Amino acid sequence: MVFPFRRRRPAPEAKARAAQPAIVWAGAGRVAWSPREAGALMRSGFAGNPVGFRAVKLVAESAAALPLVLQDAARRHESHPILSLLRRPNPGQGRAELMEAVYGQLLLSGDAWLEAVAGAEGAPVELHVLRSDRMRVVPGADGWPAAYAYTVAGRTHRFDAAARPAPVCHLRSFHPQDDHHGLSPMQAAAQAVDVHNAASRWSKALLDNAARPSGAIVYQGADGGGGLAPEQYDRLVAEMESYHQGARNAGRPMLLDGGLDWKPMGFSPSDMEFQQTKEAAAREIALAFGVPPMLLGLPGDATYANYQEANRAFFRLTVLPLAARVTAALGDWLSEHFGAALALKPDLDQVPALAAERDAQWARVGVADFLTRAEKRRLLGLPAEPAAEDAADG
């Protein structure tokens, strides 16, 4: 049946053109971040990132190399069982290796664990660093740790947190949202690590493509239109993959026929900014660990006048606060095992980076005639003199 009152609309006019219509879809997509689990961060930020690796090694090795002093309220000990234990903590490690492992675990995971192996007399004879990714805190009914569970090779060993002296020493960084674990610099630098690694992968892909920007092969038929047959398209793709990809084929001339033309594409502004983005991410990683970028050889940093100033700031602001906190906790833990009130701390007089500051401080204190000898020693961090020497001095 035909309805006379319904008219047909004329078909829209179609114009012939050589270029076929194309639709460009540019979606932002979702950002792919690496997992924030400790093991994944260690793999991507330490084992897989040169800036993170060097920053951790620089802080850990510098802090582990600091000379330590052990003293009480009366005197500084030149020989003591604690010093002997730290000098050779276990058959496989010396003091530098043990302390480097402690600082490394603290920087990578926010937690560090030390186990004391007691001898026949009850005092520790060995110290071992336990991997933080294998340790789990077992909270009690009141929220405080009731035990520490260490799992390795499918077996779990529990340490009683209430035992005295404590079998393990737990060192952790400040974490505002966790009662039992610390926040590591690697977690704070995780986004910068992802950006730096992504920029490195982009650079590697650019090298694999002969270090040139990509291009397009344009087909122009005899009549200005048309397209390649499926078998022609497959053959062209196979030839491109075989003869024009990779560093081995860099610079090889391209032979095109049948209306094919190569149109190179220049670098976009976002491509040109990749190197700057990578350098900015590297500086953020160094900032998270408290390492001046100048010490890591990163360009674009002019915060310090020279390398010496950057090194002094690195020790004063990063290494010494970390070492002082760790050695104080370690000294308290070992004092509990040996039954003596002892203080373990870095010996600032033997730090070469602080020699100029230390000399100036000694000079100022030395000429202060209004201070007594005992007050001068306290200002310099030295223990009090024996009573006999004080009487002779008076």
N, C-alpha and C positions, 0 to 999 in steps of 0.2 A: 504494500500500500504506500502511495506517495502522498505526502502532505504538501499542498501547494503553498501554504504559508511559511514553510521552513526553507530558507535559502542556503545553499551551499557556499561556504567561504572559499574564495580562490586560494590556491596553494601559494605559499610565499615564493617570491622570485629567488632562484638560485643562481649565483654568479660563479663562473669558473675561475679558479686561481691555482697557481702552481703549488703554493704552500698549503699543506693540509692542516686542519684545525688541531690545536694541541691544548691540553689542559695541564697546567702546572699546579701541583698540590704541595704546598710548603707547610708542613706541620712542625710545631715545636718539639713534639715528642716528650718523653719522660727522661729525666736525667738518671743515668745509671751510676749509682755510687757503689763502691766496694763494701762488703759487709764490715760492720763495726766490731766484730768479734776479735779477740786478742790475737788468735792465730792468723787470721786473715790480714790484720793490720801489720803483723810482723813480716808476713810474706810480701805484701805490696809496698809497705813503707820502709822496711829495713833491707830485706833480701832482694827486693826488686826495684829499689830507688836509690840512686847514688847519693843524692843530697841527704835523705834520711839516714842512710848508712853512715855517711861521714859525720853527720851531726851527732848521732848516738855514740859513735866510736870516739869522737873528739872529747865529748863531755865525760864519758865513762873512763877513758884512758887517762885523761887529765886528773880526774878525781881519784882514781885508783893509784896514781903515781905520787900523790901527796904523802910526805912523811908524817907519821903519827907519833904523838907523845902520850904517855900514860902517867897520870899524876893523881895524888890525893891532896888533902889540905896541907900536908906537911912537906912533901918533897916530890920531885919528878923521878920516876923509876927508870933506870937504865936497863934493868933486867927484871923480868917478871914472867910467871907462867902464861899470862894473857898475851904478852908480847911474843913469847915463844910459839904459842898456838897460832897467832896471826901470821908469824913469819913462815910457818909451814902448816897450814890448816888441814891438809889431807895429803895422801901420797901423790895425788895427781895434780895438785895446784899449789902455787905459792901465793903470797899475799896479794900481789898485783893481779893475778888471774882471778882469785876469789873475789876481790873487791870490784874488778871490772865486770864480772858476772852479776854482782849485786846491783851495781849502778845501771847496767844494761837492762836487767829485768825491770827495775823501777822506771826507767825511761820508756820502755816499750809497752808495759802493761799497767803501770801505776802501782804494782805490788812487787815486793821482793821477800823471799822466805829463806831463812837460814836454819839448818838443823844442827844441833849439838849432839855428838856421839860421846856418851860418857864412858870413862874407863873403869878400871877395877875399884878405884878409890872414890868414884862418883863425880870427879871433875871432868870436864870435857877434854877429850884428846884429839878430836877431829871436828871440823866444821865443813858443812856441805851446803851449797846453794840448791834449793829446790825450784824447779820450773813453775812459774806462776800459772801457766795455762793448764797444769795438772792438779793444782791445789783448789780445794773448794771449802768455803767456810760453812760450818754447820751451826746455825744459830740455835740458842736455847729458848726456853719458854719466856724468858725475860728480854729476849732480843739480843743479848750479848753472845759472843761466840762460845759455844759449848765444846766444839772440837774442830779440828782441821783434818780434812780427808784428802789424802794424796793418792792419786790413781795413776798407775803405770803398768802397762802390759796386762791389763785386765784385772789387776789386783789392787786393792785399796787398803791403805794403812791410815789409821786414825791416830791423831795426836790429841791428847787431852788438853784443852785450853786452860783448864783450872789447875793443872799440875804446877807445883812450885818446887824447884825452879822450872821455868817454862822450857819445854823441849824444843820449841821453835821460836824464832824471832820474826815477827811480821812487821815489815816496813812498808808503809803506803803513803802515797801522795794525797793531798787534800782533794776530796770529792764532795761537792755540796749536796748530792742526791743519792749517795750510797753510804750505808753505815759500816760496811765491811771491806770494801775495795776502794782503791785509789783511782784517780783520773790521770791518765798518762799524757805526756805531750804528744805522743803519736796519735791519740784520739782527737786532740784538738787540731792537729795538722792533717787529719784524714782527707778533708776535701781538697786541700792544696796538693796532697800526694796524688789523688786521683787525677787532678788537672795536669800535674807534671807528667805522670805516666801516660795519660792520653795524648799529650803533646809529643812525647817521645815516640809513641806508636804512629802518630801522624807523620813524623819525620822519617821513620823507617819505611812507611808505605810510600812516601815520596821518593826515597832512594830506590825502592823496588821498582818504581815506575820511571827509572832513568833520570830522577831528579828534575823532572819537567812537569809543568801543569798538564792536565788532561786536555783532550780535544774531542772533536766530533767529526765523524765521516758523514758527509752530506751527499746524498744521491740525487742526481738530476737526470730524469729520463729524457728521451729524445723530444718529447712534446712538453717538457717542463713539469711533468707530474709522474705518477706511477710509483712503484716501490719494488724492492728486491723480492725475488722469489725465495721461498723458504730454503731451498738448497743453496742458493747464492749467499743468503744471510749466514747460514751455518758455516759455509766455507770461509767467509770473511772473518767470522769470529774465531775460527780455528787458526787461521793464519796470523791474526793479531796476537793470540795467546802464545803461538809457537815462535814467532819471529820478531815480535816488537814489545815484549814485556821482560822486565828484570834487568839487572845491571849488566848481564852478559850481552844483551841486545841493545845497549845504549848507543844511540847515534846511528843505528842501522837505517838506511833510506827505505822509504815506503813506496811501493809500486802500486799505483791505483789505475784502474781502467774501467770502462763501461759507465762513464758518467759519475764516478766517485771523486770526491774532493775532500781534502783534509783541512779543517778549520781549527787552528789551535786556540785554546782558551787561556787567557792570562790569569794571573793570580788575582783573586778577589781581595778586597781590603781585609776580610776576616782571615784569609790565608796568610797575608803578610803580617798579621798581628800574632800569629801563633808563637813565634820566637819570643816576643815580648811577654806573652801570657805565660810561657814556660819559665822565663826568668822571674816574673812576679811570683809564680807559685813556689819557685825555689827559695825566694826570700821569705815567703810566709812560713815555709817549713823550718828554715833556720831561725826565724823569730819565735816559733813555738818552742824550740829547744833552748832558746837563750843563747844562740851562737851568732856573733856578728857575721853578716854575710861576707865581709872582707876576708875573714879567716877561711871561708870555704871557696874563695876565688870567684864569687858571684859578682857580675858587673852591675853598675848602677847604684852602688851604695857609697855614700860619701859622709856617713854619720861621724866617723872618727878621722882625725887628722892623718894618722899613719897606722901601720900594722902594730906597732908597740902599744899605742893607746887602745886599739881594739882588743889586743891580747890581755891587757891589764883589766879592761872592763869585763872581758869574758871570765876571768878568774874571780874578780871581785863580786860580780852580780850573778853568776851562774854556778861556777865550780865550788867556791867556798861555802855558800849557803847550803848546797846539796850535801857536800862532804861533812859539814858541821852537824847537820841534822842526822845523817846516817851514822856517823861515828859516835855521836852522843847516845843514840838508841842502842847501838851495838855495845858500847861500854857499859851502859846500865844493865843490859841482858847478861853480859859476861860477868859483871860484878855480882850479880845474883847467884851465878853458878859457883864463883870462887869465894863468896862470903866476905867481900870487902867493898867499901865505897870508893870506887875509882872513876876517874874521868878520862875518856879517850877522845882526843880531838886532833885536828891537823896542826902541824908545826908550821906556823906562818913565817918563822924566821928562815926557813929553808925553801921558800917558794921563790924562784928566780923572778917571776913576773911581778912580784910585790916588793922586790928588794929596795927600790927607790922610796916607796911609801914607808917601808919599815925603818929604813935609815933615818928618814925625816922624823918619824915618831920617837925613835931612840934619842935623837939629838934634842928634841923638844923636852922630853922627860928628863934627860940628863942635866940640862941647865936650869931646871925648875928647882931652885934652892928652897922654896917654901914647902916642898914635899919631903916627907921622910923617906928613908930607904925602903921601908916596908910598903909605903904607898906607891913608890915607883915600881916596885916589883909587881904589885897588883895591877897597875895600869898596863904593864907589859905582858900580863898573863902568866907570870912566873909564880911558883909556889913560895910560901913564906920560908924565910931562913930559919935554921935551928936556933933555939934560944941562946946557946952559947955564943954564936956568932953575933946575934943581936946585942948581947951584953958587951961583947968586945967592941962592937961598932959604937955603942953608946959611950 
